[in-house]
Amino acid sequence: MDRRRFLSLSAFYTVAAASGTLAACHSGHDDDNGNTGSGGTTPPPPAGAFAFPQGVASGDPRDVSAVFWTRCVANTSSATSSVAMTLQVSTQQNFAQLTASVPLNAVPDYDFTVRAKVTGLAAKTTYYYRFVAGSDVSVTGTMRTAAAVNDAIPQLRFAWFVCQNWSANHWQALTLLAAETDLDFVVHLGDYIYEANFVAPAGGVEAAHPTITLPSGGPYANTLDDYRTLYRTYRGDARLQNVHARFPVIAIWDDHEFSDDCWQDHQTYTNANLQQTARRRSANQAWAEYLPVDWGDVSFDLNNAAYDNIRIYRDFHFGSLMHLVMTDERLYRDDHVVSEAAIAQALGHDPVNGNDLVGSRYFVPRAVLAQFEAADTQRLGRVPSIFGPTQTQWWKDTLKASTSIWKVWGNEVMMNRMWLDLSAIAPAPANTVFVLDCDAWDGYPSHKADLLSFVKTQGITNLVAITGDLHAFQAGIVRDVPDPATGTPVMIDLMSAGISSQPFFEDIKTYAAGMSLASLISSSSLFDALIRQNNPDMLYADHDGIGYASATLTPTQFIAIFNKVKFLDADGSAPQAPLAKRTRLTINAGAVSVSVQDNV
């Protein structure tokens, strides 16, 4: 398949918006019937012939461009042919004058999803968009372009959200997010879907989210049809559709878009760490199809037979106020430093079919981590890495060259230190210092130290990581050396809990089973206090929450709000007044510290 045919089938267009009040020049191709777009002299099909079941979305906003997305299907059970449609973009809500009119075709090759990148847009401008197929019109979406890179804008507002497990709790946090005012965009930091066909946890799940049945019938997504089914289902929720219709999104993935705690094209359900290249590629394709990302920018190429046939790390400028750097912490990462199979063998467990994540990825003794990292460094000829060498250099070069006031890092996994020192309170062999989460940056200590040392030596200021993954709210100072007595503060890590995923406090109780920790973690407040006591740079911790975070930036302050929502009501329904509390976190420009105001 040549590139022209590939782009044709992908329904990915780059078109220039028209100047003034003229309609944009069309950039497209004939559909399967030889008709161009949805125009022509043939009368359109009657209303109701087509539907947009996953709504509309925009993404990757820049000062002169944005990507517009939808999925359109014919309302017939046997519809398998392409659907001709038109994207309309306007600065007017009634579409009286069009900035762009783009003919598109939704084809089965990409599950009837389409995306178009429109260039030549005006900076700092609100645009309305919709899709027209025959006599059917989608809902109207809105998006706002970024300010030009050197524009000294006075304020910027955005939100970030993560971990929306369909099969846990509820999605009312998305209702609150959609009601936010004046957001310029939203960021999704991964776990947009969950690949496993989970049974609802003990806390239950709202009735609006019934169990998903995968086409393959397996316990987790394995085929392209499986992954597409998950995205179609998740995107069928009206609350998520509303967020997408209201704000452009900048998205990256974490692990569950492919497989829990994955690395490269390996799953970690068992100690075997099976390599599953075809499954990884299917996950890549479904993500690229269903998120409104710029396929040219992320370099998605189905002709590339490798597992890394897409590159999603990229950066965005919002005037001179903020530089957003988005990274990929799964596709290039080395295997977890501590071998699950080695831990299993040491404990007399099955090194292939067992699942020894405790001791290898969670609750790992620091001494064991150091021992394995030294061995891995010798084997690899470099320290084990989350970014991989190429992305590491890109990250360094990008931050070093940045002239923006605030450098914001879209970071999937925890950068805050989270250790637990039981040396004085637990009997052997638990009387040691544990690293609680080695799937996060703590589990790659030398690579983490290299990045933080670079930030320090290059004098990079006002660096704030926005983070997800752990299902907790955290705010902390991150040092070049993790010892508060000797390390220099170089950045702040702000973590949002998941939209719905089971809080980390529930996970930690499972991981700590059999250890002498029961009295220390008998409640979430005791566990939070224990974490802060063992990690003095952790300035805020709530490991028993769900919700999202928002931020307001000015040249002098970065103010984040943690929006914690309630769990399901006693009758199992989603709470109609979902907000539990808000916590304000203030970072002053030039300072590496956080002021915390709870219950604001």
C-alpha distance (Angstrom), angle and dihedral (degrees) to the residues before:
residue distance angle dihedral
M1 . . .
D2 3.81 . .
R3 3.77 122.3 .
R4 3.81 93.7 -103.6
R5 3.80 92.2 53.4
F6 3.81 90.3 44.5
L7 3.79 93.1 53.1
S8 3.79 89.6 45.1
L9 3.77 93.1 54.5
S10 3.77 92.5 42.5
A11 3.79 89.7 58.0
F12 3.80 87.2 -137.4
Y13 3.77 113.2 147.5
T14 3.77 134.0 177.3
V15 3.77 110.1 -157.2
A16 3.76 134.3 170.7
A17 3.78 117.5 -121.5
A18 3.78 116.8 -126.0
S19 3.74 122.4 -107.2
G20 3.77 121.5 -121.3
T21 3.79 114.6 -3.9
L22 3.80 100.0 -36.5
A23 3.77 122.5 116.6
A24 3.77 114.8 -103.8
C25 3.79 121.0 -99.0
H26 3.79 110.6 -98.9
S27 3.77 117.9 -115.8
G28 3.75 110.8 -173.6
H29 3.76 146.9 92.7
D30 3.73 139.4 -107.9
D31 3.76 117.6 -80.5
D32 3.79 123.6 -126.0
N33 3.80 90.9 -80.9
G34 3.78 95.5 49.8
N35 3.81 94.1 -105.8
T36 3.77 120.5 128.8
G37 3.80 117.0 -130.9
S38 3.80 117.7 -42.1
G39 3.77 95.5 -55.3
G40 3.80 130.6 86.9
T41 3.79 131.8 98.3
T42 3.80 98.5 -69.4
P43 3.83 110.0 103.9
P44 3.80 110.8 -108.3
P45 3.80 120.4 -111.9
P46 3.82 115.1 -92.2
A47 3.79 120.2 -88.3
G48 3.76 112.9 -79.0
A49 3.79 95.5 40.1
F50 3.80 92.2 109.0
A51 3.80 136.2 33.7
F52 3.79 138.8 -164.8
P53 3.82 99.4 -148.4
Q54 3.82 95.9 171.1
G55 3.80 95.9 46.1
V56 3.78 123.0 -136.4
A57 3.79 135.1 -62.0
S58 3.77 143.1 -178.0
G59 3.75 129.0 -155.6
D60 3.80 152.0 167.7
P61 3.82 93.8 43.1
R62 3.77 116.1 -162.0
D63 3.79 131.6 169.2
V64 3.81 93.6 -91.2
S65 3.80 104.9 19.5
A66 3.79 148.3 36.5
V67 3.79 139.0 177.6
F68 3.82 120.9 -118.3
W69 3.82 122.2 -158.5
T70 3.78 143.0 -173.8
R71 3.79 142.2 147.5
C72 3.79 117.1 -131.0
V73 3.80 126.8 -172.7
A74 3.78 135.3 177.7
N75 3.79 114.5 -112.7
T76 3.78 95.0 -122.6
S77 3.77 124.4 100.6
S78 3.82 93.0 -130.0
A79 3.80 98.1 43.9
T80 3.80 108.2 137.3
S81 3.81 102.9 141.8
S82 3.78 124.9 95.5
V83 3.79 121.8 -83.2
A84 3.79 118.6 -134.5
M85 3.77 115.4 -143.8
T86 3.78 143.7 151.6
L87 3.79 131.5 -124.3
Q88 3.79 113.3 -143.5
V89 3.81 122.1 -163.5
S90 3.79 124.0 -175.5
T91 3.78 142.3 159.5
Q92 3.82 86.7 -135.4
Q93 3.78 121.6 77.3
N94 3.82 91.4 -141.3
F95 3.84 91.5 51.3
A96 3.81 90.3 -128.7
Q97 3.80 89.0 149.5
L98 3.78 122.5 26.3
T99 3.76 126.4 -139.3
A100 3.80 90.6 -170.0
S101 3.80 136.6 6.0
V102 3.79 111.7 -171.5
P103 3.83 125.0 -175.4
L104 3.80 111.2 -140.8
N105 3.77 139.6 174.5
A106 3.79 124.3 -145.1
V107 3.80 105.9 -148.2
P108 3.81 131.8 -172.0
D109 3.81 90.7 -123.7
Y110 3.81 87.2 76.7
D111 3.80 98.3 30.0
F112 3.81 91.3 -97.7
T113 3.82 92.7 -65.8
V114 3.79 119.2 139.6
R115 3.76 134.3 -172.1
A116 3.78 131.4 -175.5
K117 3.76 128.6 -170.0
V118 3.79 111.6 -147.1
T119 3.79 116.1 -161.2
G120 3.78 131.7 -172.3
L121 3.78 92.9 55.3
A122 3.79 122.5 149.7
A123 3.81 118.8 -103.8
K124 3.82 120.9 -111.3
T125 3.79 90.8 13.8
T126 3.79 131.3 135.4
Y127 3.79 114.4 -131.5
Y128 3.79 130.4 -170.0
Y129 3.78 120.6 -148.3
R130 3.78 140.1 -177.9
F131 3.79 140.2 165.3
V132 3.81 125.9 -123.8
A133 3.82 123.7 -158.1
G134 3.78 114.8 175.7
S135 3.80 105.5 -50.4
D136 3.80 93.2 -23.2
V137 3.78 123.0 99.4
S138 3.79 127.1 -166.5
V139 3.76 124.2 -132.5
T140 3.78 114.4 -81.3
G141 3.77 119.0 -101.9
T142 3.79 129.6 -162.2
M143 3.78 131.1 -147.5
R144 3.78 136.8 170.6
T145 3.77 124.8 -143.9
A146 3.79 121.3 -131.4
A147 3.78 125.2 -103.7
A148 3.79 117.0 -99.1
V149 3.79 112.5 -87.9
N150 3.81 96.6 -104.5
D151 3.79 96.4 39.2
A152 3.83 110.7 120.4
I153 3.80 97.2 -139.8
P154 3.83 116.7 -176.3
Q155 3.82 98.7 -139.7
L156 3.79 144.7 9.5
R157 3.80 129.6 -168.9
F158 3.80 128.4 -164.4
A159 3.79 140.7 148.6
W160 3.77 133.9 -144.6
F161 3.78 130.3 -152.3
V162 3.80 138.2 176.5
C163 3.80 147.2 171.4
Q164 3.80 105.6 37.5
N165 3.80 100.4 177.0
W166 3.82 106.6 -168.9
S167 3.80 90.5 -152.1
A168 3.81 99.8 54.1
N169 3.80 135.0 70.5
H170 3.82 112.6 -40.9
W171 3.79 143.1 -66.0
Q172 3.78 101.4 -119.5
A173 3.80 89.2 119.7
L174 3.79 85.3 73.1
T175 3.81 88.8 57.0
L176 3.80 89.3 57.0
L177 3.80 91.6 44.6
A178 3.80 92.8 52.4
A179 3.82 89.1 51.4
E180 3.81 92.2 57.7
T181 3.79 112.7 117.0
D182 3.78 128.5 -134.0
L183 3.81 96.8 5.9
D184 3.78 109.7 161.0
F185 3.82 92.5 -159.3
V186 3.80 143.6 -30.1
V187 3.80 130.4 -121.6
H188 3.79 125.3 -143.9
L189 3.80 112.8 -158.1
G190 3.76 99.3 -169.6
D191 3.79 147.1 -76.8
Y192 3.77 89.4 87.3
I193 3.79 86.5 157.0
Y194 3.80 132.4 15.2
E195 3.77 112.9 -128.6
A196 3.79 97.5 -152.7
N197 3.79 123.6 82.9
F198 3.77 90.7 -123.7
V199 3.77 125.2 -166.4
A200 3.79 110.0 -131.4
P201 3.84 111.3 -89.5
A202 3.78 123.9 -117.4
G203 3.79 90.5 -84.3
G204 3.79 90.5 59.7
V205 3.77 132.9 -137.6
E206 3.78 132.3 -101.7
A207 3.79 117.6 -91.0
A208 3.81 90.2 -119.5
H209 3.82 88.1 71.6
P210 3.82 109.4 60.6
T211 3.80 121.0 -178.0
I212 3.81 113.4 -72.0
T213 3.80 117.4 -127.4
L214 3.80 113.2 -151.4
P215 3.82 120.2 -142.6
S216 3.81 91.6 -124.1
G217 3.80 90.7 52.8
G218 3.79 91.2 -132.9
P219 3.80 129.9 132.3
Y220 3.79 92.0 -107.9
A221 3.81 138.2 23.0
N222 3.77 110.6 -80.5
T223 3.82 106.1 155.9
L224 3.77 135.8 49.4
D225 3.81 89.1 -107.1
D226 3.81 89.4 54.2
Y227 3.80 93.8 52.3
R228 3.79 92.0 44.1
T229 3.81 89.7 51.6
L230 3.80 89.7 55.6
Y231 3.79 93.7 49.7
R232 3.79 92.5 45.2
T233 3.80 90.1 51.3
Y234 3.80 96.5 45.1
R235 3.79 91.9 45.5
G236 3.81 89.0 50.4
D237 3.81 90.6 72.6
A238 3.82 109.2 103.4
R239 3.81 92.9 -143.7
L240 3.80 93.5 57.7
Q241 3.79 90.1 43.7
N242 3.80 89.4 53.7
V243 3.81 92.5 53.6
H244 3.80 90.5 50.8
A245 3.79 93.1 46.8
R246 3.80 92.2 50.8
F247 3.82 102.1 44.3
P248 3.79 138.3 26.5
V249 3.81 112.2 -115.6
I250 3.79 132.0 -142.3
A251 3.78 106.8 -158.2
I252 3.77 140.7 -172.3
W253 3.79 129.4 168.2
D254 3.78 134.6 -119.4
D255 3.81 125.6 -169.4
H256 3.81 108.6 -61.0
E257 3.80 93.0 62.9
F258 3.81 81.6 74.1
S259 3.82 113.9 5.9
D260 3.81 136.5 -29.3
D261 3.85 113.5 -84.0
C262 3.80 89.3 -6.6
W263 3.79 127.2 173.3
Q264 3.81 122.5 -161.1
D265 3.83 103.9 -40.7
H266 3.80 96.0 -26.3
Q267 3.80 127.1 108.8
T268 3.80 121.3 -149.4
Y269 3.80 103.7 -155.1
T270 3.82 87.9 117.5
N271 3.79 136.7 22.8
A272 3.81 88.7 -100.1
N273 3.83 91.9 75.6
L274 3.80 89.3 -149.5
Q275 3.79 118.5 -146.4
Q276 3.82 111.2 -127.4
T277 3.79 109.3 176.7
A278 3.81 97.2 164.9
R279 3.79 91.0 49.5
R280 3.82 91.4 48.7
R281 3.81 90.8 51.5
S282 3.80 90.9 49.4
A283 3.79 89.5 52.0
N284 3.81 90.5 49.0
Q285 3.79 92.2 51.1
A286 3.79 96.1 47.6
W287 3.82 90.8 49.4
A288 3.81 91.2 49.5
E289 3.80 90.9 47.9
Y290 3.80 97.1 49.4
L291 3.82 103.6 36.9
P292 3.83 118.7 72.9
V293 3.80 95.2 -121.0
D294 3.78 129.8 144.6
W295 3.82 103.7 -104.4
G296 3.79 90.6 -160.0
D297 3.79 92.2 52.2
V298 3.80 94.9 46.1
S299 3.81 91.3 42.8
F300 3.78 97.0 -130.9
D301 3.81 109.3 -177.7
L302 3.80 122.1 171.8
N303 3.80 89.9 -172.1
N304 3.78 88.6 68.8
A305 3.81 105.3 88.9
A306 3.81 94.3 -160.5
Y307 3.80 125.0 101.5
D308 3.82 90.0 -115.8
N309 3.80 94.6 60.6
I310 3.79 89.9 136.6
R311 3.79 133.6 51.7
I312 3.79 114.5 -156.5
Y313 3.82 103.7 171.6
R314 3.80 109.7 108.0
D315 3.81 141.6 134.1
F316 3.81 139.8 -123.7
H317 3.80 134.5 -157.7
F318 3.79 125.1 -145.1
G319 3.77 103.4 -170.6
S320 3.78 114.6 -68.0
L321 3.80 89.2 -53.0
M322 3.81 101.6 77.9
H323 3.79 140.0 17.0
L324 3.82 112.6 -166.4
V325 3.82 115.2 -156.3
M326 3.81 114.4 -167.8
T327 3.81 119.0 -164.4
D328 3.81 139.0 -169.1
E329 3.80 112.9 -131.2
R330 3.81 99.5 176.0
L331 3.80 113.2 43.6
Y332 3.81 96.9 59.9
R333 3.79 102.8 26.3
D334 3.77 121.0 120.8
D335 3.77 119.8 -121.7
H336 3.79 115.4 -75.1
V337 3.78 106.5 -76.4
V338 3.80 96.5 -121.2
S339 3.80 112.2 61.3
E340 3.80 114.6 -125.6
A341 3.80 89.7 -154.5
A342 3.80 91.8 52.9
I343 3.79 91.6 51.0
A344 3.79 89.8 47.9
Q345 3.80 91.9 51.8
A346 3.80 91.5 48.7
L347 3.80 90.0 53.0
G348 3.79 95.3 42.8
H349 3.82 92.3 -111.0
D350 3.80 129.8 136.6
P351 3.84 105.2 -78.2
V352 3.81 92.5 -160.2
N353 3.80 111.5 33.7
G354 3.79 98.6 24.6
N355 3.80 125.1 92.1
D356 3.82 109.8 -135.0
L357 3.78 99.3 169.4
V358 3.81 91.5 140.6
G359 3.77 105.4 80.3
S360 3.80 93.6 20.7
R361 3.81 106.6 49.0
Y362 3.82 102.2 6.4
F363 3.81 130.1 37.2
V364 3.81 92.6 10.1
P365 3.83 117.8 171.7
R366 3.82 109.2 -119.1
A367 3.77 91.1 -130.1
V368 3.81 91.3 54.6
L369 3.81 91.0 48.5
A370 3.82 91.0 51.4
Q371 3.80 91.8 48.5
F372 3.80 93.9 51.5
E373 3.81 93.1 42.8
A374 3.80 90.7 55.4
A375 3.81 90.5 51.5
D376 3.81 92.6 46.6
T377 3.80 91.3 48.9
Q378 3.79 90.6 54.9
R379 3.80 91.7 47.2
L380 3.83 96.0 46.9
G381 3.80 97.3 37.4
R382 3.82 88.3 -127.2
V383 3.79 136.7 50.4
P384 3.83 115.6 -74.3
S385 3.78 109.4 -95.3
I386 3.79 142.9 -157.2
F387 3.81 94.8 -159.5
G388 3.78 100.8 38.5
P389 3.84 119.6 -130.7
T390 3.81 98.2 -77.3
Q391 3.80 96.9 49.2
T392 3.81 90.5 42.5
Q393 3.80 90.6 58.7
W394 3.81 91.0 44.7
W395 3.82 90.5 51.7
K396 3.80 91.8 50.3
D397 3.80 94.5 45.1
T398 3.80 92.7 46.6
L399 3.79 95.4 50.5
K400 3.81 93.8 41.9
A401 3.81 91.1 53.7
S402 3.80 95.0 44.6
T403 3.79 116.3 114.7
S404 3.80 96.0 179.1
I405 3.79 120.1 119.7
W406 3.82 93.4 -125.8
K407 3.78 123.6 36.4
V408 3.79 108.6 -161.9
W409 3.79 118.6 -168.6
G410 3.81 117.2 -153.1
N411 3.80 94.9 -145.6
E412 3.81 124.2 177.8
V413 3.81 103.2 -159.3
M414 3.82 134.5 41.6
M415 3.80 118.0 -75.1
N416 3.82 93.9 177.6
R417 3.80 114.5 98.8
M418 3.80 113.2 -108.0
W419 3.81 112.5 -178.4
L420 3.79 130.5 151.5
D421 3.82 120.0 -150.3
L422 3.80 110.9 -155.9
S423 3.81 95.3 158.2
A424 3.80 93.6 113.2
I425 3.80 100.9 34.8
A426 3.82 109.1 37.8
P427 3.80 132.0 66.8
A428 3.80 120.7 -116.4
P429 2.97 132.1 -45.4
A430 3.83 90.6 22.4
N431 3.81 93.0 53.2
T432 3.78 94.5 102.7
V433 3.80 143.1 86.7
F434 3.80 112.5 -81.3
V435 3.78 128.5 -158.3
L436 3.79 101.3 -143.5
D437 3.80 101.1 -157.3
C438 3.80 119.2 28.4
D439 3.80 92.1 168.6
A440 3.83 84.6 72.8
W441 3.83 130.2 62.8
D442 3.82 91.8 -75.2
G443 3.80 87.1 68.4
Y444 3.82 92.3 61.4
P445 3.82 99.0 46.4
S446 3.81 100.1 165.8
H447 3.80 93.6 47.2
K448 3.81 89.5 47.7
A449 3.82 90.5 49.5
D450 3.81 91.0 49.9
L451 3.80 92.4 55.4
L452 3.79 94.2 45.1
S453 3.79 92.6 46.1
F454 3.79 88.5 53.2
V455 3.82 91.1 52.4
K456 3.81 89.2 51.6
T457 3.80 98.9 44.8
Q458 3.81 93.4 44.8
G459 3.79 92.3 49.7
I460 3.82 93.6 -124.6
T461 3.79 107.5 174.5
N462 3.79 136.9 -167.0
L463 3.81 94.2 26.1
V464 3.81 113.5 164.1
A465 3.80 124.4 177.3
I466 3.79 117.5 -149.9
T467 3.77 106.3 -155.8
G468 3.79 144.5 -179.6
D469 3.83 137.5 165.6
L470 3.83 102.0 91.9
H471 3.85 97.6 75.8
A472 3.80 91.8 -125.9
F473 3.78 142.0 99.9
Q474 3.81 112.5 -116.1
A475 3.80 138.1 162.4
G476 3.77 121.0 -174.4
I477 3.77 149.3 152.1
V478 3.80 115.0 -110.1
R479 3.83 118.9 -151.9
D480 3.77 132.8 -161.8
V481 3.81 86.5 -121.2
P482 3.83 114.6 34.7
D483 3.83 93.9 -134.5
P484 3.83 108.3 95.5
A485 3.81 89.2 -151.0
T486 3.80 94.3 61.2
G487 3.81 108.4 14.6
T488 3.78 126.2 96.2
P489 3.84 118.3 -131.2
V490 3.81 107.9 -116.6
M491 3.82 106.9 161.1
I492 3.81 147.0 1.2
D493 3.81 126.1 -116.8
L494 3.81 117.3 -153.6
M495 3.80 114.4 -173.8
S496 3.78 126.4 -167.6
A497 3.77 123.7 -153.8
G498 3.78 118.5 -122.7
I499 3.77 125.7 -84.2
S500 3.80 90.1 -117.4
S501 3.82 111.5 -21.4
Q502 3.80 120.0 127.5
P503 3.83 109.1 -85.1
F504 3.81 119.7 -106.8
F505 3.82 90.9 -115.8
E506 3.81 88.7 69.3
D507 3.81 90.6 49.6
I508 3.79 93.7 48.1
K509 3.79 91.5 55.1
T510 3.80 88.1 56.9
Y511 3.80 94.5 45.5
A512 3.82 92.2 48.3
A513 3.81 94.7 50.5
G514 3.79 109.1 132.0
M515 3.80 93.5 19.5
S516 3.80 123.6 108.5
L517 3.80 92.2 -107.0
A518 3.79 103.0 99.7
S519 3.79 95.9 106.1
L520 3.80 91.8 45.9
I521 3.81 96.5 52.1
S522 3.79 101.9 32.5
S523 3.81 89.3 121.4
S524 3.77 134.9 23.6
S525 3.81 92.0 -117.0
L526 3.82 91.0 55.0
F527 3.80 90.4 48.9
D528 3.82 91.9 49.0
A529 3.81 89.9 50.5
L530 3.80 90.9 48.4
I531 3.80 91.6 52.3
R532 3.79 92.9 48.9
Q533 3.80 91.7 46.4
N534 3.81 90.7 53.7
N535 3.80 94.5 40.9
P536 3.83 109.4 42.0
D537 3.80 92.4 -175.6
M538 3.81 90.7 62.0
L539 3.79 98.7 98.9
Y540 3.79 96.8 176.6
A541 3.80 131.2 20.3
D542 3.79 132.5 174.1
H543 3.79 111.2 161.7
D544 3.81 96.0 172.8
G545 3.76 105.0 65.6
I546 3.78 147.6 92.6
G547 3.80 127.8 -154.2
Y548 3.80 140.3 83.5
A549 3.81 141.5 -90.3
S550 3.79 134.8 -120.7
A551 3.79 132.0 -169.1
T552 3.78 140.2 -157.8
L553 3.80 117.7 -160.4
T554 3.79 129.2 -164.2
P555 3.80 128.0 166.3
T556 3.81 89.3 -93.6
Q557 3.83 105.0 34.8
F558 3.79 145.1 34.7
I559 3.81 108.1 -156.8
A560 3.79 117.7 -173.8
I561 3.78 127.1 -172.9
F562 3.80 121.6 -154.2
N563 3.80 107.1 -151.6
K564 3.81 108.4 -158.8
V565 3.79 116.7 -169.0
K566 3.78 132.9 -160.3
F567 3.78 123.6 -101.4
L568 3.79 122.7 -117.8
D569 3.78 117.7 -50.7
A570 3.80 118.8 -106.2
D571 3.81 90.6 -95.0
G572 3.81 91.1 54.5
S573 3.78 95.8 -106.0
A574 3.78 126.8 128.0
P575 3.83 111.8 -97.0
Q576 3.78 113.7 -105.0
A577 3.83 90.7 -150.5
P578 3.81 95.9 41.8
L579 3.81 103.1 170.1
A580 3.81 113.2 107.3
K581 3.80 99.3 173.0
R582 3.77 145.3 -37.1
T583 3.79 126.4 -129.3
R584 3.82 121.6 -161.3
L585 3.81 119.9 -147.7
T586 3.80 117.4 -170.6
I587 3.80 125.8 -164.4
N588 3.78 118.3 -174.8
A589 3.79 117.8 -145.6
G590 3.79 111.7 -100.2
A591 3.81 94.0 21.4
V592 3.80 127.8 96.0
S593 3.79 97.0 -148.6
V594 3.79 139.7 93.5
S595 3.79 129.8 -135.4
V596 3.82 111.5 -151.9
Q597 3.81 126.3 -154.5
D598 3.79 113.6 179.3
N599 3.81 125.9 -156.8
V600 3.79 95.4 16.6
